[in-house]
Amino acid sequence: MAHQICLDCGMSLAETIQRCPKCDNDLNAQHDGSTITVDIAHHGERVSEALRKMQYEVDLARKGVSRRIRLVVGSGLIREEIMLALRDLEYRGEIKCFDLEIKNSGAVLISLK
């Protein structure tokens, strides 16, 4: 059985628990403030491959304690398709918000928690 740790009180819990029984914190909202960076566009990926990588990384990061993901998407068609997919994820509540990086329009910052 997989475990998670409450970042507030340190209690070890089953991964299926959503609220800490000791301190009543929402475990899905806890984060350590970190940002994960993943390049999904510069290793010869096609659009469909980049979309699969993005979904995998978002799903993986949502289970962890990182606050954000920084996706390096380039400036072409992959970026456009990723932006469309992220709008859908935001609408469905799977991510909090997203935006192009201010000084690098080839990277997208996704807020998870």
C-alpha positions as CSV (number, residue, x, y, z in Angstrom):
1,M,0.0,0.0,0.0
2,A,1.3,3.4,-1.0
3,H,1.8,6.1,1.7
4,Q,1.8,9.8,2.0
5,I,3.0,12.1,4.8
6,C,1.1,15.1,6.1
7,L,3.4,18.0,5.6
8,D,1.9,19.8,8.6
9,C,2.0,17.2,11.4
10,G,4.2,14.5,9.8
11,M,1.6,11.7,10.2
12,S,2.0,8.8,7.7
13,L,-1.3,8.0,5.9
14,A,-2.6,5.8,3.2
15,E,-2.5,7.4,-0.3
16,T,-6.3,7.2,-0.5
17,I,-6.9,9.5,2.5
18,Q,-7.7,13.1,1.6
19,R,-7.8,14.8,5.0
20,C,-5.4,14.2,7.8
21,P,-7.2,12.7,10.8
22,K,-4.7,14.2,13.2
23,C,-4.6,17.9,12.1
24,D,-7.6,18.0,9.6
25,N,-5.5,19.4,6.8
26,D,-6.5,18.8,3.1
27,L,-3.6,16.6,1.9
28,N,-4.3,17.3,-1.8
29,A,-3.7,21.1,-1.2
30,Q,-0.3,20.6,0.6
31,H,2.8,21.5,-1.3
32,D,6.5,22.2,-0.6
33,G,6.7,25.2,-2.9
34,S,8.9,23.4,-5.5
35,T,8.7,23.5,-9.3
36,I,9.3,20.5,-11.5
37,T,10.8,21.2,-15.0
38,V,10.1,18.8,-17.8
39,D,11.1,19.2,-21.5
40,I,8.4,17.7,-23.7
41,A,9.3,19.2,-27.1
42,H,13.0,19.0,-27.9
43,H,13.6,15.3,-28.3
44,G,11.8,14.7,-31.6
45,E,8.4,14.4,-30.0
46,R,5.3,14.6,-32.1
47,V,2.3,16.5,-30.9
48,S,0.5,13.4,-29.7
49,E,3.6,12.2,-27.8
50,A,4.0,15.7,-26.2
51,L,0.4,15.6,-25.1
52,R,0.8,12.2,-23.5
53,K,4.0,13.3,-21.7
54,M,2.2,16.4,-20.4
55,Q,-0.7,14.4,-19.1
56,Y,1.6,11.9,-17.4
57,E,3.7,14.6,-15.8
58,V,0.6,16.5,-14.5
59,D,-0.9,13.3,-13.1
60,L,2.4,12.3,-11.4
61,A,2.9,15.8,-10.0
62,R,-0.6,16.0,-8.6
63,K,0.1,13.0,-6.5
64,G,3.3,14.6,-5.1
65,V,4.0,17.7,-3.1
66,S,5.3,20.0,-5.8
67,R,3.4,23.3,-6.3
68,R,4.1,23.8,-10.0
69,I,5.3,22.2,-13.2
70,R,7.3,24.1,-15.7
71,L,6.8,22.5,-19.2
72,V,9.3,23.4,-21.9
73,V,7.2,23.3,-25.0
74,G,9.1,25.3,-27.6
75,S,7.4,27.9,-29.8
76,G,5.6,25.8,-32.5
77,L,2.6,23.5,-32.9
78,I,3.3,21.6,-29.7
79,R,3.0,24.8,-27.6
80,E,-0.4,25.6,-29.2
81,E,-1.8,22.1,-28.6
82,I,-0.5,22.1,-25.0
83,M,-2.1,25.4,-24.3
84,L,-5.5,24.0,-25.6
85,A,-5.1,20.9,-23.5
86,L,-4.2,22.9,-20.4
87,R,-7.4,25.1,-20.9
88,D,-9.4,21.9,-20.7
89,L,-7.5,20.6,-17.6
90,E,-8.1,24.0,-15.9
91,Y,-11.8,23.9,-16.7
92,R,-12.1,20.4,-15.3
93,G,-10.3,21.5,-12.1
94,E,-7.3,19.2,-12.6
95,I,-4.9,22.1,-12.4
96,K,-5.3,25.5,-10.7
97,C,-4.0,27.7,-13.5
98,F,-1.3,28.1,-16.2
99,D,0.5,30.7,-18.2
100,L,3.4,31.2,-20.5
101,E,6.6,32.0,-18.7
102,I,7.2,35.8,-18.8
103,K,10.8,35.8,-20.2
104,N,10.5,32.5,-22.1
105,S,7.4,32.0,-24.2
106,G,8.6,28.4,-25.0
107,A,7.8,27.3,-21.4
108,V,4.5,27.0,-19.6
109,L,4.1,27.3,-15.8
110,I,1.3,25.2,-14.4
111,S,0.1,25.7,-10.9
112,L,-1.2,22.5,-9.3
113,K,-2.0,23.5,-5.7
